[in-house]
């Protein structure tokens, strides 16, 4: 795409150089630490499944038992597969059950025993990775068979009643009404659970629990819809919170197509420890890269707590950092759904032109990324007529600036739980705008040196200035000082810190070994 903003290529290059400088120490931190969720994800790939009578997954029980005996810093793969050999047990889930009962002890083997355990662990984990590979190939075949939506942006709609069996018919109805991507948002607070619930669930709050079985059921239902509609309908969930690596792994195993996965969201908005989050997000992105899953980042959330005009440059900085972290983990631009949002107060003079400038800046900085454009929520008031008009403006910006994924805004967004009729009206709004103005991007060219260009240049310049300041200290310090979303999160605090460990000299993670070899 030729530039419509006349951005300075040297300044854009400088921004990426600074993002890499800021991000590199965080990557090194992630490379030198592990977490309980990373280790649980490894064992899930090796075949551990199911839960005990109290609903606690066997994989949690197994990791807890290993940590109690030998600590976390060695990784769990070698102690687990050494115990399998010593106890002459063939099934790793059975080993987890015995460990939970206290009938198995774990050691960190050396010599030939360690070598044998490593080989066995790699074989088992490789089988799980091959299953992810098969699911990716399956997606490719179905997209080729049924085709992608004819238009961009893809229409992204949230469906989540709390009951997976109610979600399914609603999701299928939404697909018939024009939705290209169905997002099943999680039950309130699930991101703070340090385990993944098991089985099909019917009791979520303001969302539906993310479980492997719920993933499987919804994916199968949307495959039926894809066949019926003659276009592949994508499924989204969340790889965030305390179980980010496990969510990514389960998504790959069950062929989800997109996952919410931001490098800082859990830190800022869920008070999860920064080190825990950065370690988990790197591993989860390696899994997403292998599975061909599009990630959706969470910059839109910053604008719900900070002013969307004054802090616009922090969104750009976060996008640049998310891009760096994604590339380092092996994600190509085509899987990088960077987030931003239509959240400027509509009473601000020229608010629409400001939104155009911000959206077009994101589009030109990341021309090959399927950007995810988020609707207004912060300034929705309950006036449904005004809200529907705001959503129409949002939809218009989306098509004028060539966004990749457009989340359907609803006139009752952030006020009450939307009715089904609200969804229908919202989809009508999207369909009208895309139908009437879908090609407007071709004609829309900001005036040289005009308001939109000047605003975009200012935001980019402020982003570079901020990256330079962060580079003089560190990203962890910037987060602690409230740079993003005005949330202050120190690196030595936050939920999940006790589940982080520095890797020992003999640390071994067969999943990371396999994923990095393919990057």
C-alpha positions in Angstrom: 0.0 0.0 0.0 1.4 3.4 -0.9 1.7 5.8 2.0 -1.2 8.2 2.6 0.3 9.7 5.6 3.8 10.6 4.2 5.5 9.0 7.2 9.2 9.5 7.5 10.8 6.1 6.8 13.8 6.9 8.9 11.5 7.7 11.9 9.5 4.4 11.4 12.8 2.5 11.3 14.0 4.2 14.4 10.7 3.3 16.2 11.3 -0.4 15.4 15.0 -0.2 16.4 14.0 1.2 19.7 11.2 -1.3 20.2 13.8 -4.1 19.7 16.2 -2.4 22.1 13.5 -2.2 24.8 12.2 -5.7 24.1 15.4 -7.6 24.0 16.1 -7.7 27.8 12.5 -9.0 28.3 13.1 -11.8 25.8 16.3 -12.7 27.6 14.3 -12.7 30.9 11.7 -15.1 29.3 14.4 -17.3 27.9 16.1 -17.7 31.3 12.9 -18.4 33.4 10.1 -20.9 33.4 6.6 -21.0 35.0 4.2 -23.6 36.3 1.9 -22.9 33.3 4.7 -23.4 30.7 5.6 -26.8 32.4 1.9 -27.8 32.5 1.6 -27.0 28.8 4.6 -29.3 28.1 2.9 -32.1 29.9 -0.4 -31.5 28.1 1.4 -31.9 24.8 2.8 -35.2 26.3 -0.7 -36.4 26.8 -1.7 -35.6 30.4 -5.5 -35.0 30.5 -8.5 -35.1 32.8 -9.1 -33.9 36.4 -9.5 -35.3 39.8 -12.9 -35.6 41.6 -12.5 -32.0 42.9 -12.1 -30.7 39.3 -8.3 -29.9 39.6 -6.6 -31.1 36.4 -4.2 -34.0 36.8 -1.5 -31.9 35.0 -1.7 -29.4 38.0 -1.4 -32.3 40.4 1.6 -33.7 38.6 3.5 -30.4 38.3 2.8 -29.6 42.0 4.3 -33.0 43.0 7.4 -32.5 40.9 7.9 -29.0 42.2 7.5 -30.3 45.8 10.3 -32.9 45.3 12.8 -31.2 43.0 11.7 -27.7 42.4 10.6 -25.9 39.2 13.9 -24.7 37.8 14.9 -28.0 36.1 11.7 -28.2 34.2 9.3 -31.1 34.8 9.8 -33.2 31.7 12.9 -35.1 32.8 11.7 -35.9 36.4 8.4 -37.0 35.0 9.7 -39.3 32.3 12.4 -40.6 34.6 9.7 -41.6 37.1 7.7 -43.3 34.3 10.7 -45.5 33.6 11.4 -46.2 37.2 7.8 -47.1 38.1 7.3 -48.9 34.8 4.2 -46.9 34.0 3.2 -46.4 30.4 0.6 -43.6 30.8 1.6 -40.2 32.0 -1.9 -39.4 33.3 -1.8 -42.5 35.5 1.6 -41.3 36.8 -0.1 -38.0 37.7 -2.8 -39.9 39.6 -0.2 -41.9 41.6 1.8 -38.7 42.3 -1.3 -37.0 43.6 -1.9 -40.0 45.9 1.7 -39.6 47.2 2.8 -43.0 45.9 5.5 -41.7 43.5 8.5 -39.6 44.3 10.5 -37.5 41.8 14.2 -36.9 41.4 16.4 -35.0 39.0 18.3 -37.9 37.3 21.9 -37.7 35.9 23.9 -39.6 33.4 22.2 -42.3 31.3 18.9 -42.0 33.2 18.7 -38.3 32.4 19.5 -38.9 28.7 16.9 -41.6 28.5 14.3 -39.4 30.2 15.0 -36.5 27.8 14.6 -38.8 24.8 11.3 -40.2 26.1 10.0 -36.7 26.9 10.8 -35.4 23.5 9.1 -38.3 21.8 5.9 -37.8 23.8 5.8 -34.0 23.3 6.6 -34.3 19.6 3.5 -36.5 19.3 1.4 -33.6 20.7 3.1 -31.1 18.4 2.3 -33.3 15.4 -1.3 -33.3 16.4 -1.2 -29.5 16.3 0.4 -29.7 12.9 -2.4 -31.9 11.7 -5.0 -29.5 12.9 -3.3 -26.6 11.1 -3.3 -28.6 7.9 -7.0 -29.4 8.5 -7.7 -25.7 8.7 -5.9 -25.1 5.5 -7.9 -27.7 3.7 -11.2 -26.3 5.0 -10.3 -22.8 4.0 -9.5 -24.0 0.6 -12.7 -26.0 0.4 -15.1 -23.4 1.8 -13.2 -20.2 1.1 -12.6 -17.0 3.1 -15.2 -14.2 3.5 -15.4 -12.1 0.3 -14.9 -8.8 2.1 -12.4 -7.3 4.5 -12.5 -6.5 7.4 -13.7 -9.8 8.7 -16.8 -9.3 10.9 -16.0 -10.4 14.5 -18.8 -11.1 16.9 -18.8 -12.0 20.6 -21.1 -14.9 21.8 -20.9 -16.0 25.4 -23.9 -16.9 27.5 -22.0 -18.9 30.2 -23.5 -22.1 28.8 -21.6 -23.7 26.0 -24.8 -25.5 24.8 -26.6 -22.2 24.5 -23.5 -20.5 22.9 -23.5 -23.0 20.0 -26.9 -22.2 18.4 -26.3 -18.5 19.0 -22.9 -18.7 17.3 -24.4 -20.5 14.4 -27.2 -17.9 14.1 -24.6 -15.2 14.2 -22.6 -16.8 11.4 -25.8 -17.0 9.3 -26.4 -13.3 10.0 -22.9 -12.4 8.6 -20.3 -13.0 11.3 -17.0 -14.3 10.0 -15.3 -14.8 13.4 -17.0 -16.0 16.5 -15.4 -15.0 19.8 -16.4 -16.9 23.0 -15.3 -14.7 25.8 -14.3 -16.3 29.1 -16.2 -16.4 32.3 -15.4 -13.5 34.6 -12.2 -14.1 36.6 -11.0 -17.1 34.7 -7.8 -15.4 33.8 -6.9 -15.5 37.5 -7.5 -19.3 37.9 -4.1 -21.1 37.9 -5.7 -24.1 36.3 -7.8 -24.8 33.2 -11.3 -26.2 34.1 -12.2 -29.5 32.6 -15.1 -30.6 30.4 -18.2 -28.9 29.0 -19.5 -26.1 31.2 -22.9 -24.5 31.7 -22.3 -22.1 34.6 -20.1 -19.2 33.4 -20.6 -15.6 34.5 -20.6 -12.9 31.8 -18.8 -15.4 29.6 -18.2 -19.1 29.2 -15.4 -21.0 30.7 -12.6 -21.8 28.3 -12.0 -25.5 28.4 -10.6 -28.0 25.9 -14.1 -29.7 25.6 -15.8 -26.3 25.0 -13.2 -25.5 22.4 -13.9 -28.9 20.7 -17.7 -28.5 20.8 -17.7 -25.0 19.4 -15.2 -25.8 16.7 -17.3 -28.7 15.5 -20.4 -26.6 15.4 -18.8 -23.9 13.4 -17.4 -26.5 11.0 -21.1 -27.4 10.3 -21.8 -23.7 9.8 -18.9 -23.4 7.4 -20.2 -26.2 5.3 -23.7 -24.7 5.3 -22.6 -21.2 4.4 -19.8 -21.9 2.0 -17.2 -19.9 3.9 -14.9 -20.8 6.7 -16.1 -19.4 10.0 -13.3 -18.8 12.5 -13.3 -19.3 16.2 -11.6 -17.1 18.8 -10.9 -17.5 22.5 -8.3 -16.3 25.1 -4.7 -17.2 25.7 -4.1 -14.8 28.6 -4.0 -14.8 32.3 -2.3 -17.3 34.5 -2.8 -20.3 32.1 -1.7 -18.5 28.9 0.6 -21.3 27.6 -1.9 -24.0 28.3 -4.7 -22.1 26.6 -2.5 -21.7 23.5 -1.7 -25.4 23.6 -5.4 -26.4 23.9 -6.3 -24.0 21.1 -3.7 -25.6 18.8 -4.9 -29.1 19.7 -8.6 -28.2 19.0 -8.0 -26.0 15.9 -9.0 -22.6 17.1 -8.1 -19.8 14.6 -7.5 -16.7 16.7 -6.6 -16.2 20.3 -6.5 -13.0 22.4 -2.8 -12.8 23.4 -1.2 -9.5 24.5 2.2 -9.1 26.0 1.1 -6.7 28.8 -2.7 -7.1 29.3 -2.5 -9.5 32.2 0.0 -7.3 33.9 -1.9 -4.1 33.6 -5.5 -5.2 33.9 -5.3 -8.4 36.0 -2.3 -7.6 38.2 -0.5 -10.7 37.1 3.2 -10.6 37.8 5.2 -9.0 34.9 7.9 -11.7 34.8 5.3 -14.5 34.9 3.4 -12.8 32.0 6.4 -12.3 29.7 7.7 -15.8 30.2 4.2 -17.2 29.5 3.5 -15.0 26.5 6.7 -16.0 24.7 5.9 -19.7 25.0 2.3 -19.2 24.1 3.3 -17.3 20.9 5.7 -20.0 19.9 2.7 -22.4 20.1 0.5 -20.0 18.1 3.1 -19.7 15.4 3.3 -23.5 15.1 -0.6 -23.7 15.0 -1.1 -20.9 12.5 -3.3 -19.0 15.0 -3.8 -15.3 14.6 -3.2 -13.5 17.8 -5.2 -10.4 18.8 -3.4 -8.0 21.1 -5.0 -5.8 23.7 -4.0 -2.2 23.1 -7.7 -1.2 23.0 -7.8 -1.7 26.7 -5.4 1.1 27.4 -7.9 3.6 26.1 -10.6 2.5 28.6 -8.4 3.7 31.5 -6.3 6.4 29.8 -7.4 9.3 27.5 -7.5 8.2 23.9 -6.1 11.4 22.6 -3.4 12.2 25.2 -2.2 8.6 25.4 -2.6 7.6 21.7 1.2 7.2 21.4 1.2 4.5 24.2 -0.9 2.4 21.9 1.6 2.7 19.1 4.5 1.9 21.5 2.6 -1.2 22.6 1.9 -2.3 19.1 5.6 -2.0 18.2 6.6 -4.0 21.2 3.9 -6.7 20.5 5.3 -6.9 17.0 8.8 -7.3 18.2 7.8 -10.0 20.7 5.7 -11.8 18.1 8.4 -11.9 15.5 11.0 -13.1 18.0 8.6 -16.0 19.0 8.2 -16.9 15.3 4.9 -15.3 14.4 4.8 -13.7 10.9 3.0 -10.5 10.1 0.0 -12.4 8.7 -0.8 -13.8 12.2 -0.3 -10.5 14.0 -3.7 -9.0 14.8 -2.5 -5.9 16.6 -5.3 -4.1 18.5 -6.5 -0.5 18.6 -9.8 1.1 19.3 -12.4 3.9 18.5 -12.4 5.3 22.0 -12.1 9.1 21.7 -14.8 11.1 23.5 -17.3 12.0 20.7 -17.6 15.5 22.3 -14.0 16.2 21.5 -13.8 18.6 18.4 -12.8 16.7 15.3 -13.0 13.4 17.1 -13.8 11.5 13.9 -10.8 12.9 12.1 -8.6 12.0 15.1 -9.9 8.4 14.9 -9.1 8.3 11.2 -5.6 9.5 11.9 -4.9 6.9 14.6 -6.4 4.1 12.6 -4.5 5.0 9.4 -1.3 5.3 11.3 -1.7 1.7 12.6 -2.5 0.5 9.1 0.6 2.1 7.6 3.0 1.1 10.3 1.9 -2.5 10.0 0.7 -3.0 6.4 0.8 -6.8 6.4 -0.9 -7.4 9.8 -4.6 -8.2 10.1 -5.3 -5.3 12.5 -8.1 -5.8 15.0 -10.3 -2.6 15.2 -12.3 -2.4 18.4 -15.6 -0.5 18.8 -16.5 2.4 21.2 -17.3 1.3 24.8 -16.0 3.9 27.1 -18.4 6.7 26.0 -21.5 4.6 25.5 -24.3 6.1 27.6 -27.4 4.0 27.2 -28.7 6.3 24.4 -29.2 3.5 21.8 -29.7 5.9 18.9 -26.5 7.8 19.6 -24.7 4.5 20.3 -25.8 3.0 17.0 -24.6 6.2 15.2 -21.2 6.0 17.0 -20.9 2.3 15.9 -21.6 3.4 12.3 -18.8 5.9 12.5 -16.6 3.2 13.9 -17.5 0.9 11.0 -16.8 3.6 8.5 -13.3 4.3 9.9 -12.7 0.5 9.7 -13.4 0.3 6.0 -11.8 3.7 5.1 -8.5 2.6 6.7 -8.4 -1.0 5.6 -8.6 -2.8 9.0 -8.4 -6.5 9.0 -10.8 -7.6 11.7 -13.7 -5.5 12.9 -15.3 -6.3 16.2 -19.0 -5.6 16.0 -20.0 -2.8 18.3 -23.5 -2.8 19.9 -25.5 0.2 21.0 -25.8 -1.2 24.5 -22.1 -2.1 24.7 -20.7 -1.6 28.3 -24.1 -0.6 29.6 -26.0 -3.9 29.8 -25.6 -7.4 28.4 -26.7 -7.0 24.8 -30.0 -8.7 23.7 -30.0 -10.9 20.6 -32.0 -8.1 18.8 -29.1 -5.7 19.6 -26.8 -8.1 17.8 -29.0 -8.2 14.8 -29.2 -4.4 14.6 -25.4 -4.1 15.1 -24.8 -6.6 12.2 -27.2 -4.6 10.0 -25.1 -1.5 10.7 -21.9 -3.3 9.7 -23.4 -4.8 6.6 -24.8 -1.5 5.5 -21.5 0.4 5.9 -19.4 -2.3 4.3 -21.9 -2.7 1.5 -22.3 1.1 0.8 -18.7 2.2 1.4 -16.5 -1.0 1.3 -14.3 0.5 -1.4 -13.9 3.9 0.1 -10.4 3.1 1.1 -9.5 3.5 -2.5 -10.7 7.1 -2.6 -9.8 8.3 0.8 -6.5 10.2 0.8 -5.8 12.8 3.5 -4.8 16.2 2.5 -1.0 16.6 2.2 0.1 18.5 5.4 -3.5 18.5 6.6 -5.0 17.7 10.0 -4.9 13.9 9.7 -1.3 13.7 8.4 -0.2 16.2 11.1 -1.9 14.2 13.9 -0.4 10.9 12.7 3.1 12.4 12.6 2.7 13.8 16.1 1.6 10.4 17.5 4.5 8.6 15.9 6.9 11.2 17.1 5.6 10.9 20.7 5.8 7.1 20.4 9.5 7.4 19.4 10.2 9.8 22.3 8.5 7.4 24.8 10.5 4.4 23.5 13.7 6.4 23.9 12.8 7.2 27.5 11.9 3.5 28.2 15.2 2.5 26.6 17.0 4.6 29.1 15.5 2.7 32.0 13.7 -0.6 31.2 10.3 -1.9 30.1 9.7 -3.3 33.6 10.4 0.0 35.2 8.1 1.8 32.7 5.3 -0.7 33.6 5.9 -0.1 37.3 5.6 3.6 36.8 2.2 3.4 35.1 3.3 4.2 31.5 0.6 2.0 29.9 -3.1 2.4 30.8 -2.0 4.4 33.9 -1.7 1.1 35.8 1.4 0.8 38.0 2.6 -2.9 38.2 6.0 -3.5 39.9 8.0 -6.6 38.7 8.3 -8.0 42.2 4.6 -8.1 42.9 1.5 -9.4 41.3 -0.4 -12.7 41.1 1.4 -15.8 40.0 4.9 -14.7 41.1 5.3 -17.9 43.2 4.9 -19.9 40.0 8.1 -18.5 38.4 11.6 -19.9 38.6 14.9 -19.2 37.0 16.1 -22.1 34.8 18.8 -24.3 36.3 21.9 -25.3 34.2 20.2 -28.6 33.4 16.8 -27.2 32.5 15.1 -29.1 29.7 11.9 -28.2 27.9 11.3 -30.5 24.9 8.4 -28.4 23.6 10.5 -25.3 23.5 13.3 -27.3 21.8 10.9 -28.5 19.1 9.2 -25.1 18.5 12.4 -23.1 18.4 14.0 -25.6 16.0 11.2 -24.9 13.5 11.2 -21.1 13.9 
